């Protein structure tokens, strides 16, 4: 009798566990709304291309919710693609020495190529994939947004893989974990705090170029994809300040939604990956994550997926790089010297061939005097970038440390920082143009702040990520030894956040070069304000459709960024890897 009662009670308990509770009734509408929004957005991408020509962008604020939904879905799709790219590309660059010699410089070049440069050469390809359908233009826009997100995330992940603490690496090898298991059990968790903060920065940085990505030009035809970026471009063209105000409101709502529904739960979830033995007692939290943990039916539905992922991470697979030496330098043994020589020759031949093809094409429409002129313009923009990055570092490194060491403060600052990072410089064009024209100011000086407005946040977000990951054990040790003031900055916190700062500074400088295109050539209605610089040169030649000069400008910009990274940032990276690791 007692046995039958226990079986009945167990059966009732099992049935009770799969019944929805009050938290399920709150979470289900959110999930259904997200699925419905994605379904509607995908259905609209299958419409004929002719609908973009017949349905012009309306500045009626009633259309902004639909435009915001379309832009949100594009940015989310680009974020998913960026995350996949980051895991694959960053791992290959960090684990293989030979691949890293090629992939890291390519990444430097990719982040320096302006979004306008990608759009100029990829739109035709995507439209040809889906002829006569809006989906081709949507993919072109998503790819353009992807190019404004992926490089920052990849640099962050690469930096994390290169600075995994040696003691944790040795412990994983002591447990005989394969390279696959070590990747999912150690390296990805260690990189999570920094990667998530860089995902936030990348999402916010995507807003800076959303205007260019939603205006697709093919020949003499321009297709405006419904979205906030297209709405903003139309408002600037018509000099409609009321419409710009509505854009700011719509952006604020979307950024807050992203913060509450995506990034705040991720930050709270990633806090468990902090490298420490003692807790600060002030961990970040998320109402959405707490609600999902309290659900009963949704939790049961998600459990099989979690078990599947956990089982996949435990598979004893081995990567092509083997277990090798620390930090993935598996191919650095002396026996591979012949392979290094062959690899180097192949890379050199390919590089020479690409340079030859570019020079051959550019020579059809460019003279040597033009090349010299472009190099001078590049030096002018370089000076602006260096000065602005130095000023931004002096301001945002202390602020980032202050925020990152206080999770409660970081939680309050997070939405504001995302909004400021997402605030497109385009919205400030009226202020700068009117002030410069009215007071006869020098554009070379007063347009310069526009370059760094959208990129300084890379430094802030990365420093916050570094300070958030700083072990609480080290903070307590510094307090016990009474290390304070400048000594604390010099010997404790700055070495801890330095690898993250270098990542932020690299992406900030690359982003500043990219931003110079829209910041050195500013339009407000029929009024143009132009500063001397490489960005203005690329913007003007792009508007004129002069492809040899466009390629020349992009090539010179890529050369400047690559040489600058090789001369400054890469040595700092190496210094951070060898001297400033938290071991």
N, C-alpha and C positions, 0 to 999 in steps of 0.2 A: 504493500500500500504506500509506504514511504517512497519507494523507488518510482512508482507511477506518479506521485505528486511532484517529485523532483523533475521528471521528464516533462510534465505539463508546465511547470514553472519555467524550465529552460526554454521550451518552445514558445511560451508567452513572451519571455524576455527577448528571444530572437526576433519575434514578430514586432515587438515594441521598438526594437532598435532600427527597423527599416521604415517605421511610420514617421512622417514629417513632424517637426516641432515648430514652435513659433518663429524660430530663426530661419527655417526653410521657407516659410511663407513670405519673409522679407527678402531673402536672397533669390528666390525663383523669379520674381518680376525683373530684377536686375539682369539676370542671365538671359531671360527671354527678350528683353529690350536690346541687349547686345547682339543676340543672334538675329533679331529682326532687322536691326540697323545694318549688319553685315550683308544680309540677304538682299535688302533693298538697294544698297550700294552696288553689289555685284550685278544685280539685274539691270541697273542703269548703265553699267559699262558695256552691256551687250547691244545697246541702242545703235542705230545707224549714225555714221559720222555727220550726216546732213543735219542732225538735230543740233549740233553745236553751232551751225551756221544760221539756223532759223531761230534758235533761242539765245538771244543776246543776254549778257549779264545785266541784271536789273539791280539798281541801287535801292530798291524798296527793302526796308529792314525786315519785312515779313519773310523774305527769302533767305535771310541769314542762317536760320536753324538748319535748313537743307544744305546750304553751302558749307556750314561748319561740320556737318556730318560727313560730307564728301571729303573735305580736307583731312578730317580726323582719321578716316579710313585709309587714305593715301599714306599719311604719316605712320600709322600703325603697321601697314603692310611693308613700308620701307624699313621700319624698325625691326620687324621679324627677319627680313632679308639681311639687314646689317648684323644682327646677332649671329645668324648662320655663317655669314662671311667672316665675322670676327673669330669665331671658334675655329674655323678651318684655317684661315690665312694666318692668324696670330700664332696658332700652334705650330704650323709649318715653319714660320719664320723663326720662332724661338727654339724649336727642337732640332732643326737641321742647320748646321753651320753653313753649308754650301748654299742651301736655299735662302738662308737669312742674308747672305751677302748680296743677293739679288732682290729679294722680296722687300727688305727694309728700305733700300733706296727707291724702289718702285712706289712704296707707300708714301715716301716723302714727295715724290712727283705727283702721285694721284691726289694728295690733299692740296697741292698747289695749283692743280688745273681748275680753273673756275667753272662753276656750274654752267655758265653760258657756253663754255667750251664743250662740255659734254652734250648739252642740248643741241648744239650746232651740228654734231656728227652722229647722234644716236636716234634722233626723232624719226628720220626716214626708215631706219632699221625696224623700229618697233611698229610703225604704221604699216610696213610691208608684211609683218607677221600676221596682222589681223586687218586686212584691207577692208575699208568701208565700215569699220566698227570703231566705237568710242574706246574699246578696250586697248587698242594700239596707242592712242594718245594717253590713256590712263597709265599704261606701263611706262611710257616715256616720262611722265610726270613723277611716277613712283621712283624710277631710276635716278632722276635728277635729285629728288629728296634723299634717296639712298646715298648719293655721293656727298651730301652735306652731313651725313650721320656716321657712316661706317668707319671712316679713317680714325676719328677720335676714339671710338670704342676699341678698334683694333690696336692702336697704340697702348691703350690702358691695359688690355689683356696681355699683350706682348710684354709690357713692363712687369706685370704681376708674375708671369711665368718665369721671367729671368731673375726675379728677386724672391723666390720661395725660400724661406729660412732653411739653412743647411740641416739643422737638427731635425726638422720635420721631414725633410727629404731622406735623411738617413734612417729615421724610424720607419718610413714607408718601405724602404729597401730591406730593412731588418725583418719586416713582416712578409717579405717576398711578394709584394704586390707587383703585378705586371704593369707595363707602361699605360695600358688602358685603364686599369683600376686606379693607378696613381693619379691619372688625369682627372677622373671623376671624384675620387675620394679626397684628394689633397689640392691639386692645382686649381681646379674650377672653384671649389669652396673658398680657397685663399683669395682668389681674384674677385669674388662676388661683390664685396663692399665697394671697391673702386669701380668695377664694371657697371654697377647699377647707378652710381652717381654720374658716370660718363654717359650712360643711356639717357639720363635726365637732361644732361647738357646737350646731347646729340638731338634729342627730341625738340628741345628749345631752340637749338641752332638751326634746325630745319625750317623754322618759321622765317628766318632771315632771308631764305631763298625761295619761299613758297610762291612768291609773286612770279619769279622767273619760271618756276616749274609748271605753273598752271596756265601759262601763255605759250602755246605751242605754235611755232612759225615754220611753215613749209613753203619754200618759194616765196610767192607774193601773198600767201594766205596765212592768217593767224587764227588759231582755234583757241578760244578761251574756255577752259574746263570750269564748270561750276565749282566754286570754292571761295574760301576767304581771301586767298591770294589774288584771284581774278577780280573779286569785288574791290579789293584795295587798289589794284592797278587801275580799274575803271574810275574809282573815286579820285585818285591822283590825276588821272587824265582830265577829268571834268572839274578839278579843283573844288571838290565838294567836301568841306570840312565836317558837315553833319554826318555824312556817310563814314568818314574816317573815325569819328567818335563811336559810331555803331560797330565798326570793326574792332576797336579797342575793347568794347564791352563783350563782343562775341569771343575774342581771343581770351579774355579773362575767364569767361565761363568754361571754355574748352580746357584751358590750362589747369583750372581748379579741378575739373572732372578727371583729367589725367592724373593729377596729384593724388586725389582721394581714391580713385578706383584702380590705379596701376602702381605708381611709384611709391606711395607711402606704404602700401602692403609689402612691396618688394624690399624697401629699406628695413622695415620691421622684421621681415623674414630673414634677411641677410645678416642681421645682427648676431645670429647664433654662430656665424663663421668667424667672429673676431678671435684673434690669436692671443689668448690670455688665460691665466689660471684663476684670477679673481675678477669679480664683476663689479662694475661701477655702481650698480643698483639704480641706474637711470637709463634704462633701455628704451629705444623708440617703440612706439606702438601704433596700431592701425585698427580703427573700428571695423573696417571691412574684413581684415584678416581674422580678428577676434570673432566676428559674426560667422565667417565660413568655418572656423574651427568648432563653433557651437552648433552648427547645423547637424542634423541627424541623417536625413535621406541623402542630401548632396554629398556629405562626407562619405557615406557608404558607396555612392556611385563613383566617387573619385578614388577610392581606395585601390581598386584593381589597377588603375593607371599608375598610381604611385608604386605599387608592388612590381609592376612590369618594368618601370624605370630603374628601381633599385636592383632588380635582378640583372638588367642589362649592364648596370655599372659594375656588378660583381663578376661579370664574365672574364675569364682568364685569357683575354686577347692580348696580342703583342703588336705594337705599332711598327711600321717599317723602319723606325729609327732605333729600335731595340731599347734595352735598358741603359746601355752606354754609361757615360760619365755624368756627373752632376750637371743639372740644368739642360739636359738633353743634348750635350755635345757628343753624340754617339759616333759621329763621323770624323772626329778630330784625331784619331790614332795615326801614328807615323805610316802605317801600312796603306793609308788612303792618300798619300802624297801624290801618286800618279793620277788618281781620280780628281784631286784638287786641280792639278795642272790642266787636265782635259776639260774640266768644268770651267775653269777660268778662261781657257781659249775659246770655248763655245760662247760664253757670255760676252767676251770682248768682240768676237766676230759679229754676233747679233747686234751689239750696241753700235758698232761701226756701220753696219748695214742700215739700221734705223736712222742714224744721223745722216747718212748719205741720202736716203730717200727724202727726209725732211728738208735738207739743204737744196736738193734738186728741185723740189716743188716750190720752196719759198723763193728761189732765185728767179722764177718766172714773173714775179711781180714786186720784187724788193731789191733795192740797190744797197751797196756797202754803206753809203752814207745813212740810209734808213736804219740799217742794223746798228751802227754806232749811236744814232739818235735814240733808239730803243734801249740800248744799254745804259745810256745816261738817265733816261726816264726810270729804268729799273733801280739805279743807285738812289734816285730821289725817293722812290717808294720804300726802298730798303731803310733809308734814314728814318722815315716816318714810322715804320714798323718797329725798329729797334728802340726808338725813344718811347713809343707808346707802350710796348711790352715791358720796358723797364719801369715806367711809371705805374702800370697796372700791377706789376709784381710787388712794388713797395707798398701799394695800398691793400691788395687782396690777400697776400700771404698771411699777415697778422689777423685779418678778419676771418679768413678761412680756418685758421688754427683756433681762434676764439669760438667759432660756431661748431667745428668738428669735435672739440673736446666736451661739448655740452649737448648731449642728444636731445634734451627737452627744447633747448634753443634752436637746434638744427631743425626740429620738427616744425617750429613756428616760422622759421626763416625760409624753409624749403619752398612753399608756394610762391613767396615774394621773389626769391632768387630765380625760380623757373620763369616767372612772368617777365622779370627784367631781362633775362637771357633770351627770351622769345620775342621781345619787343623789336620789331623790324626797324632798321634805320630809315626805311621808306617813310614811316610815319613822322619822322622829324625833318623830312625834306622841306616842308613849308616854312618851318621856323628858321632853318639855316639859310634857305634861299632868300627869304624876305629880309633877314637881318644882314646878310652879305650885300645884297643889292641896295638896301636903304642906307646903310652906313658905310658903303664903299670899302668893305673889308677885303683882306687878302685871302682868296680861296685856298691857296697853298697851305695856309695856317688853319683857317677856321673850318675847312672841310675835314681836316685830319681826325678830329674826335670821332667822326662817323665810322672810321676804320675799326676802332677798338671797341665801340659800344656793344657790338654783337659777339666779340671774341674774347674780351677780358674775363668772361665768366668761365671759360675753360680753366683758367688758373684757379679761380675761386672754387669751382666744383671739385677739381682734383685735389686741392689742398684740404678741403672739407673731408673728402674720401680718405686721404692719408691720415688726418687727425682722428677721424672716426675709427680707423683701423689701428691706431696707436695703442699698444697693449696697456691695460690698466696697471699691470704689474710694474711697468717701467715708470709710470706716473707716481706710484706709491714709493718706489725706490728713490726717485728724485726728491720726493717730499721728505723721506726719512733721512737722506743725506743733506737736507737743507740746501738743495740746488735751486737757486732763484734768480730772477732778473735776467740779465744778458747771458750769464753762464747757462741758465736753463734753456734759453733759446739756442745758444751755440752748441751745447753738448747734448741736449736731450731732444727737443721737439723738431728743430730744423733737420738734423740727420734723419729723423723718422719720417718726415713728410717730403724729404728732398726727391726721392724717386717719383713720387706722385706729382710734385711741382714740375719736374722736367717734362713729364708726359703732358701736363697742362700747358706748359710754355711752348712745347713743340707744336701742339695743335692750335694754340692761340696765335702763334706767329704764322703758321700756314693759313689759318682762317683769316688773319688780318690781310694777307696778300690777296686772298679770294675776295674779301670784303672791299678791297680798294677799287674793284671794278664798279661797284654801285656807289662808292663814297667819293671818288674823285671826279665823277661825272654825274651831276645831280640835276634832275629835271623836276619842274613844278609847273604844270600847264605848258605854256609856250616858252617859259624862261629856262635857260640852261646856265649852270654854273660849273666851270671846269677848272680843276687844279692840274698842275704839271705832275705827271707820274705815269707809271706803266699801266695802272688800272684804268685810267681815263683813256689811254691809247687803245686798250683792248675793247673797252665799251664803245668807243667811236668807230673802230674798224668793224666790230660786230654789227652795229647799226647800219653801216654802209655795205655789209656783206662782202668785204674784201678778205677772202679766205687766206691768201698767202700772208697778209699782214696779221690776221688773227692767229695763224699758226706761229708766226714769228713772235708775237707778243706772249702767247702761251708758253712757247719753248723757252724764251728768255726768263719768264717768271718761274718756270720749273727749275731752270738752271740756278737761279738765285736762291730759291728755297732749298734745293738739294745741297749746294755748296755751303750755305749758312748752317744747315743742320749738321753737315759733316764737320765743319770747322768748330762749332760750338756745342750743339746739343748732344751729338753722339759721344764726344769725350766725357761730357757730364753724365750721360747714361752709363758709360763704362765705369766711371768713378762711383756712381751710386750702387752698381752691381757689386763692385769689389770691396768698397770701404764702408758703405752705409746700409748694409743689410741688417734686418732685425733678427739676429741669430741667437 
